[in-house]
Amino acid sequence: MTTVYPLNLHIGPLNITGYGVMMMVGFLMGGWLMDRELRRRGWNHDYAADITVAAVIGGILGAKLWFVVETQDIGSLFSRGGLVWYGGFIGGVISVLLNSWRLKVPIRYTLDLAAPALPAAYALGRIGCFLVGDDYGRPTTLPWGVKFPQGLPPTTADALARNFGVTVAPGTPADAVLAVHPTQLYEAALMIGVFMVLWRFRNHRHATGWLFSIYLMLAGAERFLIEFVRAKEDHVPGGLTVAQLVAIGLMVAGAVLYTKWKAGAAMEPGGYLTSGKKS
């Protein structure tokens, strides 16, 4: 068993968390991967920065709004915490697609460019969650279980029972720190695998956008499975979590797009991608 304490960097009055650092690194990694792909194709690599900026703005806003809807706490809009991944994903997608439309870049090209970058950035973000003790799993006796005595919340018997409805063994002290599944690292490893698959197939000969359909199916399957060992309290009738319902939606959408785009020719990329000028 390993004990992990939050990574906090104090620089004068600033308190920089491990999650904040890894979130920034994730956005930069995603932008760099898209920049590499655009340069490889001989296209306007400035579009990678356009996508990254739009994703940052839309992603943070969407993650905040989803948290506000979940908690009914409008004040959390102005707090440092309160970021929900699915809200960030939806907000980021909307912002990036609106920017694609503004620059007259075919949306399906934007989706294909972003597909490998998304799981790579997500994996880095999950490492950030691990560094601050957030989004962990249910208690485990496995040798790689991790204790988060200062997690969000701490993995004490009382906090796990109160926040996630975890049943602890009778007689367990309320302040006992329990080991839990490091689901953040499970997700990081799985999404690195997804990235490797998508990076390998980025030269696909299917219709433009096909790669993104693969991302939706793999990302949805990963989240659906990991939720079974996550410490969660948002179960719906049937035993699934809200995140699993969204994951099913992603897989269905991916399957529909895969069927639609598995055959067909590539689209024309448009003027902005090829020359930096709007068509």
C-alpha positions as CSV (number, residue, x, y, z in Angstrom):
1,M,0.0,0.0,0.0
2,T,1.2,3.5,-0.8
3,T,0.3,6.8,0.8
4,V,0.0,9.9,-1.4
5,Y,-0.2,13.5,-0.2
6,P,-1.3,16.4,-2.4
7,L,1.3,18.0,-4.6
8,N,1.2,21.7,-3.9
9,L,3.8,24.2,-5.1
10,H,3.9,27.5,-3.1
11,I,5.5,30.4,-5.0
12,G,5.0,33.5,-3.0
13,P,1.3,34.0,-2.6
14,L,0.5,31.5,-5.3
15,N,-0.5,27.9,-4.6
16,I,-0.1,25.8,-7.7
17,T,-1.6,22.3,-7.5
18,G,-0.4,19.2,-9.2
19,Y,-3.8,19.0,-11.0
20,G,-3.4,22.5,-12.3
21,V,0.1,21.8,-13.6
22,M,-1.0,18.5,-15.3
23,M,-4.1,20.1,-16.8
24,M,-1.9,22.8,-18.4
25,V,0.6,20.2,-19.6
26,G,-2.4,18.2,-21.0
27,F,-3.6,21.1,-23.1
28,L,0.0,21.8,-24.3
29,M,0.5,18.2,-25.2
30,G,-2.7,18.1,-27.2
31,G,-1.7,21.2,-29.0
32,W,1.7,19.9,-29.7
33,L,0.4,16.6,-31.1
34,M,-2.0,18.5,-33.5
35,D,0.8,20.8,-34.5
36,R,2.9,17.8,-35.4
37,E,0.2,16.3,-37.5
38,L,-0.5,19.6,-39.3
39,R,3.1,20.1,-40.1
40,R,3.4,16.5,-41.3
41,R,0.6,17.1,-43.8
42,G,2.1,20.4,-44.8
43,W,-0.9,22.4,-43.6
44,N,-1.3,25.6,-41.5
45,H,0.0,24.6,-38.1
46,D,-1.4,27.7,-36.5
47,Y,-4.7,25.9,-36.4
48,A,-3.4,23.7,-33.5
49,A,-3.1,26.9,-31.4
50,D,-6.6,27.9,-32.5
51,I,-8.1,24.6,-31.3
52,T,-6.1,24.6,-28.1
53,V,-7.3,28.1,-27.0
54,A,-10.9,27.3,-27.9
55,A,-10.7,24.0,-26.0
56,V,-9.2,25.7,-22.9
57,I,-12.0,28.4,-22.8
58,G,-14.9,26.1,-23.6
59,G,-13.5,23.2,-21.5
60,I,-13.1,25.1,-18.3
61,L,-16.5,26.9,-18.7
62,G,-18.3,23.6,-19.5
63,A,-16.7,21.8,-16.6
64,K,-17.7,24.6,-14.2
65,L,-21.3,24.8,-15.5
66,W,-21.8,21.0,-15.2
67,F,-20.5,21.1,-11.6
68,V,-22.9,24.0,-10.8
69,V,-25.9,22.0,-12.2
70,E,-24.8,18.9,-10.2
71,T,-24.4,20.7,-6.9
72,Q,-26.8,23.7,-7.3
73,D,-24.0,25.8,-6.0
74,I,-23.7,28.9,-8.1
75,G,-20.8,30.1,-6.0
76,S,-18.6,27.3,-7.2
77,L,-18.3,29.1,-10.5
78,F,-15.8,31.4,-8.8
79,S,-13.9,28.7,-6.8
80,R,-10.7,26.9,-7.8
81,G,-12.3,23.5,-7.7
82,G,-15.5,22.1,-9.1
83,L,-14.5,20.8,-12.6
84,V,-16.4,17.9,-14.1
85,W,-14.7,16.1,-17.0
86,Y,-17.9,15.4,-19.1
87,G,-18.9,19.1,-18.8
88,G,-15.4,20.1,-19.9
89,F,-15.6,17.7,-22.8
90,I,-18.9,19.0,-24.0
91,G,-18.0,22.6,-23.5
92,G,-14.6,22.1,-25.2
93,V,-16.2,20.3,-28.2
94,I,-18.8,23.1,-28.7
95,S,-16.2,25.8,-28.5
96,V,-13.8,24.0,-30.8
97,L,-16.5,23.3,-33.4
98,L,-17.8,26.9,-33.3
99,N,-14.2,28.1,-33.9
100,S,-13.9,25.6,-36.8
101,W,-17.0,27.0,-38.3
102,R,-15.7,30.6,-37.8
103,L,-12.5,29.8,-39.7
104,K,-14.3,27.8,-42.4
105,V,-12.4,24.6,-41.6
106,P,-14.5,21.4,-42.3
107,I,-15.6,20.2,-38.9
108,R,-14.8,16.6,-39.7
109,Y,-11.1,17.6,-40.3
110,T,-11.1,19.2,-36.9
111,L,-12.5,16.0,-35.3
112,D,-9.9,13.9,-36.9
113,L,-7.1,16.2,-35.9
114,A,-8.3,16.3,-32.3
115,A,-9.0,12.5,-31.9
116,P,-5.4,11.4,-30.9
117,A,-4.8,14.5,-28.9
118,L,-7.9,14.0,-26.6
119,P,-6.9,10.8,-24.9
120,A,-3.3,11.9,-24.5
121,A,-4.4,15.1,-22.8
122,Y,-7.0,13.2,-20.7
123,A,-4.3,10.8,-19.5
124,L,-2.2,13.7,-18.2
125,G,-5.2,15.3,-16.6
126,R,-5.9,12.0,-14.7
127,I,-2.3,11.9,-13.4
128,G,-3.1,15.4,-12.1
129,C,-6.1,14.0,-10.2
130,F,-3.9,11.4,-8.7
131,L,-1.4,14.1,-7.5
132,V,-4.2,15.8,-5.5
133,G,-6.1,12.7,-4.4
134,D,-9.3,13.3,-6.4
135,D,-11.5,10.9,-8.4
136,Y,-10.2,7.8,-6.8
137,G,-11.8,4.4,-6.5
138,R,-13.5,2.2,-3.9
139,P,-11.6,0.6,-1.0
140,T,-9.4,-2.3,-2.0
141,T,-7.0,-4.8,-0.4
142,L,-4.9,-5.1,-3.5
143,P,-1.2,-4.4,-3.1
144,W,-1.3,-1.4,-5.3
145,G,-4.1,0.3,-3.3
146,V,-3.4,3.9,-2.4
147,K,-4.3,5.9,0.7
148,F,-5.1,9.6,0.3
149,P,-5.1,11.0,3.9
150,Q,-5.5,14.6,2.5
151,G,-7.5,13.7,-0.6
152,L,-10.6,15.4,-2.0
153,P,-12.2,14.1,0.2
154,P,-9.7,12.0,2.3
155,T,-10.1,8.3,2.1
156,T,-11.1,7.9,5.7
157,A,-13.8,5.4,6.6
158,D,-16.1,8.2,7.6
159,A,-15.6,10.3,4.5
160,L,-16.0,7.3,2.2
161,A,-19.2,6.3,3.9
162,R,-20.6,9.8,4.0
163,N,-19.7,11.0,0.5
164,F,-19.9,7.8,-1.5
165,G,-22.1,5.4,0.5
166,V,-19.2,2.9,0.9
167,T,-19.9,0.2,3.5
168,V,-16.9,-0.3,5.8
169,A,-16.2,-3.2,8.1
170,P,-17.9,-3.0,11.5
171,G,-15.6,-1.6,14.2
172,T,-13.4,0.4,11.7
173,P,-12.5,3.7,13.3
174,A,-14.1,6.7,11.6
175,D,-10.7,8.4,11.0
176,A,-9.0,5.2,9.7
177,V,-7.4,5.9,6.3
178,L,-8.4,3.2,3.8
179,A,-6.6,2.2,0.7
180,V,-8.6,2.6,-2.5
181,H,-8.2,1.8,-6.2
182,P,-6.0,4.4,-7.9
183,T,-8.6,4.7,-10.7
184,Q,-6.8,7.9,-11.9
185,L,-3.8,5.7,-12.9
186,Y,-6.0,3.0,-14.4
187,E,-7.6,5.6,-16.6
188,A,-4.2,7.2,-17.5
189,A,-2.8,3.8,-18.6
190,L,-6.0,2.9,-20.6
191,M,-6.1,6.3,-22.4
192,I,-2.5,6.2,-23.3
193,G,-3.4,2.9,-25.0
194,V,-6.3,4.6,-26.8
195,F,-3.9,7.4,-27.9
196,M,-1.4,4.8,-29.3
197,V,-4.2,3.2,-31.3
198,L,-5.5,6.5,-32.7
199,W,-2.0,7.8,-33.5
200,R,-1.3,4.6,-35.4
201,F,-4.4,4.9,-37.5
202,R,-4.3,8.6,-38.2
203,N,-3.4,7.9,-41.9
204,H,-6.7,6.0,-42.3
205,R,-8.2,5.8,-45.8
206,H,-11.8,6.1,-44.6
207,A,-14.0,9.2,-44.9
208,T,-12.9,12.3,-43.0
209,G,-14.0,12.1,-39.4
210,W,-13.7,8.3,-39.1
211,L,-10.9,8.5,-36.6
212,F,-13.0,10.6,-34.2
213,S,-15.7,7.9,-34.3
214,I,-13.1,5.4,-33.0
215,Y,-12.2,7.8,-30.2
216,L,-15.8,8.1,-29.1
217,M,-16.3,4.3,-28.9
218,L,-13.0,3.7,-27.1
219,A,-13.3,6.6,-24.7
220,G,-16.9,5.7,-23.8
221,A,-15.9,2.1,-23.2
222,E,-13.0,3.1,-21.0
223,R,-15.2,5.3,-18.8
224,F,-18.1,2.9,-18.6
225,L,-15.8,0.2,-17.3
226,I,-13.8,2.3,-14.8
227,E,-17.0,3.5,-13.2
228,F,-17.5,0.1,-11.7
229,V,-14.6,0.6,-9.3
230,R,-14.9,4.4,-8.9
231,A,-16.0,5.9,-5.6
232,K,-19.3,7.5,-6.8
233,E,-22.6,8.5,-5.3
234,D,-24.6,9.5,-8.4
235,H,-26.1,6.1,-9.2
236,V,-29.4,6.0,-11.1
237,P,-32.0,3.3,-11.2
238,G,-30.4,0.2,-12.5
239,G,-27.2,0.7,-10.6
240,L,-25.3,2.6,-13.3
241,T,-23.8,6.1,-12.7
242,V,-24.6,9.3,-14.6
243,A,-21.1,9.0,-16.2
244,Q,-21.9,5.5,-17.4
245,L,-25.1,6.8,-19.1
246,V,-23.1,9.5,-20.8
247,A,-20.4,6.9,-21.8
248,I,-23.1,4.7,-23.4
249,G,-24.2,7.8,-25.3
250,L,-20.7,8.3,-26.6
251,M,-20.3,4.7,-27.7
252,V,-23.6,4.8,-29.5
253,A,-22.7,8.1,-31.2
254,G,-19.3,6.7,-32.1
255,A,-20.9,3.5,-33.6
256,V,-23.3,5.6,-35.7
257,L,-20.5,7.8,-37.0
258,Y,-18.3,4.8,-37.6
259,T,-20.9,3.2,-39.8
260,K,-21.5,6.5,-41.7
261,W,-17.9,7.3,-42.2
262,K,-16.2,3.9,-42.7
263,A,-16.5,4.3,-46.4
264,G,-16.1,7.4,-48.6
265,A,-13.4,9.8,-49.8
266,A,-11.6,12.5,-47.8
267,M,-13.1,15.9,-47.9
268,E,-11.3,19.0,-49.2
269,P,-9.5,20.6,-46.3
270,G,-10.4,24.2,-47.2
271,G,-8.3,27.3,-47.5
272,Y,-7.5,28.0,-43.8
273,L,-5.8,24.6,-43.4
274,T,-3.9,24.7,-46.6
275,S,-2.9,28.3,-46.8
276,G,-4.0,30.1,-43.6
277,K,-6.7,31.9,-45.4
278,K,-10.5,31.4,-45.0
279,S,-12.2,29.7,-48.0
